[in-house]
Amino acid sequence: MNIELICSGSELLTGKLNTHASFIGSKLNDIGLNLTLVTTVADRKKEFSQVLKDAIKRSSVIIVTGGLGPTFDDITVETVSEILNIKTYKDEAVQKAICQYFEKKGIKNPTQNNERQSYIIEGAKVLDNRFGTAPGQMLHFSYLQDENKKVRKTIFLLPGPPGELHPMFEEYVLPFMRSYQVNIKKTLIIHICGMAESLVDEKIKPTIDYLSNDDNIEFAILAHNYLIDVKVSVSGENELIIDDILKNINQEFINVLGDNIYGYGDDTLESVIQKMLIETKRTISVAESCTGGLLASKLTNIAGSSLCFKQSVVTYSNEAKIQILNVKQETLNQFGAVSRETANEMLNGILNLSKAEYAVSITGIAGPDGGTNEKPVGLVYIGTSFNGNNEVTKCMFLGTRQDIRDRATNCALDLIRRLILNTRNKRIAK
């Protein structure tokens, strides 16, 4: 069965990142289905019409994203209507939902343009949009093939913004696509930190090589800003056998990767840290310089963070380091703001301020300017502490300014995760 994705939007051809293919492709892959073709097309009727006609001819399921808004360049519904020769009608329930959406935002009278979004293709099922005004649509239609044989095809019209598309896809499209699922397919995503991608590959290669002749088992590895994901997918007809295979593979990876594995699936470094802190009833505070609050943002981005996160300061300037964290002027003069000694005094400062059990400090050179031969761009010192026992780690990161900030943040999270894990295990051992 061919499943085709059409991403409509001129902005997608002029620099805006399009994540729809990776999201939809991943979700379909998880149930044993695959996209056969992905096309990005501008909001011009001639080009969009041709792409749509070709997709209808060759694919059983067509998913269209974008072009459902209220503006002149949102042409998806009218173009699909014309090509399929099916009329549209104004759906009063949809119009009412649009008005209610605006009322919640304090807007009593939406513009007339928004009324365009209430037009539905006859016979289509309305897919409710809980996070925007543009409803999705699912339409089954007959298509006459060359041999004069009618076949049923399905087209989905979904909004472009990811915050609207993702929940709509999971709520409506995915359950429908599961009806085409032949085999059971399960996926295990293993999150790793603190190892180079090449070393991870070397460690897990014997397991992958041993299973390389089994077409029902797939492996993938992805590295991104100090973090590595290993994805294992197993297909088959017997769910118990699939679960057993995944369990054995996971154990093999645990044996060779150990504590470098920090989580699975939806786990993040910060969610794992929060869970351990809450379990041990301990708290954490952070002092940042070059990362500018990224670490604190990650640690507080999870519901329940108030149970374990006490305080954060961003001491970007030397003056702030001195005034807020009591970093000594002599330390800055002798060693500089980016140094082991400054990171250590930043730790002491945030511990004195917050009285937390754990603390993290970060100071470095994110670039693109400011580096020297002795202290190049990418040099970062990360301090971690438990009950006043400080340790400072010297790191070198490559990449853009944002890459360095992201990698430093992820490295700091991993260092504090390992410290919490170590102190928790010692506590359990006692």
N, C-alpha and C positions, 0 to 999 in steps of 0.2 A: 504494500500500500504506500502510495506517495503522499507525503505530508509537506506542504509548501508554506513558507513564511514570506509575506510581503511587508516590508517596513516602509510606510509612506511618510515622507517629510523631507522637504528641501534642505532643512537644517542638518539632516543626517549626512548630507553629501558635502557639507561645507565646514566640517570640523567638530560638530557635536557628537559626543560618544554615544554609540548605539549598543546598548546592552541586551536588547530583546532577544537576539539570536542565541546568546550564551545562556540566558535564563530559560527560554522556552526549550532550546535544545537539550539542556541539562535535565529539565523536568520530564521531557519525553523519553530521554535515554534511561531514566530511572525506572520506567515501566516497560522497557524493552522496545521502544519505538524510536525512530530517528527522523530528523528533518532531511528531506532529499534535496531541497534547494532553498536558498535564502536570497531575496532580492531587495535592494534598497532603491526606491524610486522617488523622484521629485513630485511636488504637489502640482503637477501639470497634467491636465486631463488626458491629453493625447498619449503621453508616455505611460501614465498610470493605467489607462484603458488597455493598452497593448499588453502590458505586463500581466494584467488581470485576465485577459482573454487567454493568454498562453498558459497561465497557471490553471485555469478552469479546464483546459483541454487535457493537461497531462497529470493532474493530481486529484486524489479523492477528497482530501481535506485541505482547504486553503485558510490560512490564518492571516488576517490583515491587521496591522497595528497603525494607529495614527489617523488623522484626517477626520475625526469625529467632533471637533470643536465648533465654536460658533462663528468663526471668521471666514472670509472669502476663499481662503486656500484650503478649507476643510471640505474636500470633495468626495470622500469615500462613499458615503451612503448614496448620493445621487448617481455616482459612476457605476456602482454595483447594480443599482436599480435599473439603469439604462441598459447595461450589458446583458443582464438576465431577463430584461423586458418584464419586470415585475414592478408594479406601482408602489408608492409609499403612502402612508396615511399619518395624520397627526394623532399621537397616542396621548390622550388626556391624562392618564395616570402618570406617564413620564413627565409631561409638562408640570403636573402638580408637584412631583418629586423635585424637579428643578427649582420651582418657586420656593419650596420648603428648604432646599439646600441654601438658597440665597438668604432666606429669612433668618436662618441660624447664624449667618454672617452679618446680620443687621441691614441687609439690602432688601427692601420691600418689593421693588419693581425691577426685575432683571431686564436687560435690553431685549429688543425684538430679535436680535441675532441669536440669543439663546434659545428662542423658540424653534430654530432650525434643528436643534438637537433632539426635539421630541418627535421627529419624523422617523417612522419605522417602516422597513420593507414588509409588505404584506406576506404573512406566513412565517415571519421571523419571530423567534423567541427573544424577549427583552432580557438582557443580562444586567441586573441592577449594579449601579456604580455607587458604592458606599463612601467613596473618597473624592468624588468629583461630579460634574454635571452631565458628562457624556455617557449615556447608556451603551452597553455593548449589544451586539445582536448575533444570534445563531440561526442560520437558515439552511434547511435541507432543500435541494432543488434537483430536478431531473436534467440530465445532459444527454443529448443525442450524439452518440459516437459515429464514426465514419461508416460503420457497418449497420447504421440505422438501428442501433440497439440503445435503449435508454438505460442509463445508470444513475444511481443516486449519489449526489455529492453534497458536501457540507462546507459552508463558509462561515467563518467567525470574523466579526468586526470588533476590534478591541481598541480602547483608548491608548494614546501614545505615552503619557507620563507613567514611568515605572511604578509609582505609588498607587496608581489606579489599575494599571495592567496586571501586576503581579497577583493581587488578591482575586481579581476577576478570573484570571487564567486558572488559578488553583481551585476556585469555587465552581466554575462552570465548564471550562474546557478540559481540564485534566480528568474529571469523572467520565466525561464523554469518551475521551481517548482511551481510557482503560477498557472500554468495551471491545477495542481492537487488540488488546493485549493477548498474545498467544502463550508465551512462557512467563513464568515468574522471574522477576529480576530484582535483586537486592544489591544495594550499594553501601559500602563502608568507607567513610572518609576519616582518615587518621591525620591529626594535626601534630606537627613536629616543629621544635624550635631549638636553636643552639647548635645546629650542625649544618655544615655546607651541603648544598644540594648534591654535589658529587659524592660526598661521603655517605649520605643517605642512600643514594643509588647503589653504591658499592656494598653497603650492608644488606640491602634487601634483594640484591640481584640473584643470589642463589635460590631464593624462594621463587622469584619470578621465572628464572630459567627452568626450574623444576616443573613449573606449571605451564610453560610456554606452549605446549602442544594441545592444551585444553582450550578449545574455541569458546567455551562457555565462561571463561574467566578473563577479565580485562583489567589491566593496570594502567594508571596514569599518575604522573608526578608534576606538581606545579609549585614553583617557588615565587614568593612575592614579599619583598621588604622584610627579610630576616625570618620569615615563616615559610614552612613547606607543608604542602598537603599531598598525601598519597591516597589515591582513590582506587578502591577495589570493587569491581562489579562482577556478580556471579548470576548466571541465568540457568534456568532448568525448569523441570516440571514438578519436582518434589521440594517443597519449602523446607522440610527438616534437613534434607541433604545440603541445600544451599546454606542454611544457617550453620551447619556443622563445618562446611568448607570455610566460610567467613571467620568462624571462631578459631579454626586452626591457623589460618593465615594471620589473623590478628596476633595470636600467641607467638608465632614465628617472628613477627615484627617487634613485639615487646621484648623478646629474647635478645634481639640485636640492637634495638634502639633505646630500650630502658626508659629512664626518666626524661629523655628528649621528647617523648610523646606526652603532649600536655592535654589532649582531649580528642573528642570525636564529634562528627556531625556538626551541630550548631554551637558547640563549645567555642569560646574565645579565650584568649589568655586572661583577659580581665574578668570574665565570668567564672573561670576556674579559681582565680585568686580570691574573688569575693566569696565563693563557696567555702574555701578553706578558712578564710578569716572569720566568717560567721560561725563555722563549726567549732573553731577554737576560741571564739569570743575574744578576738584580738582586733586591733585597729591599725590603720596605716595613714601616714601623711607624706606629702611630697614637696620638694623644693626644686623648681625648674628654672633653667636659663634658656639655652638654645632651643628647646622644644616648646617654649612659650605656652604651656598649659595643655599640651596634647595628652600627656600622661594622666593628668587629673581629669581631663575630659573623658578619656576612655574608662577610667576607674569609676566615674560617677554617671556613666551613660547607661547603667543597668539599674533596674528597679531594686530597691533594697540596699543601695550603696550607703545610705545614711547609717546603717547598722555597723559599718566597719570603716568608713572613710571619715577622718576627722578634720583634716585641714590641708590646704594647698597654698603655696605662694609662688609667684613668678617674679624672680629677682633678676631681671634682664640686665640691669646696669650694675656697675660696681658699687654705686651709692646705695642701691637697694640691698645688695648683698650685705653691705656693712650695717645699714640701718635696721633691716628687718631680721637678718640671720646672724648678726654679730660676727661676720667674717672679718678677720683682722686686716687692717690696711697694710700691715707689714707682709702678710701672706700674699696679698694681691700684688704688692710691689716686687716681692722676691720671686714668686712663682707664676703670677698671672692669674686671670680669671679662669682660664682653661687649664686646670692642673689638678693633680691628685689631692694636693693639700687643700685647695679651695672646695673641691667636691666633699672632702671630709668635714670641713668646717660648716658647709651648707647642711650636711646631715645633722651635725650637732645642733645647729640653729633651729631646724624644723622640729627636732626631737624636744628641745627645750620649750618651744612655743606650744606644741600640740600635746605633748605627753603620750603620744601613740607608742605602741610596742614596736611597730615596723616603720621604717622611713626609707625614702628613695631621694637621691639628688642627682641632677643631670646638669652638666656644663660642658659646652663644646663649641665648635666652629662649624656652622651649617653652610656657610658660603652664600653666594659664590665667591665673595671677597673675604678678606680678613685672615687668610692663611699665610704662613711663613714656612721656611725650610724646616725649622724646628717644630712648628705646630701647623701642619697643613690642614686645609679644608677637609672635614670629615673626622677630625680628631674629637673624640667625646670621652669624658670621664663620667662614669655612673657609680654612684655610691649607694650601698644598701646597708641597712642596720636592723638588728633585733636587740632590743633592750640595751642599746648603747654599744653593742659590739659591731664596730664599723668595718666595712670592706669596700675598697674602691677599685673598679675595673677600668682599665684603659682599653678603648675601642677605636677602630678605624673603619669608617663607613664610606662607600663610594656612591656616586649618583648625584642627582640634582639636590638643590636645597631641601625640597620637600621629601625626597627619598631619604636623605640623611636624618631629617627630623623624625620621619616615620620609623626608620630602622632603629634609631636610638630609643624611641619610645617602646618599640616591641622588644628590644634587647633588655631594657630596664624592667619591663613586665616579666620577662623570662627569668631574669636574675632574682627578682623578688619572689617569683613563684618557687624557684628552687630553694630559696632561703626558708620560705614558709613551709615547704614540703619537708625540708631537712629538720627544722625545729619541731614540726608536728610529729614526725616519725620518732624523734628522740623522746618527745613527751609520751608517746604511746608506749615506747620501749620501757620507760620507767614504770 
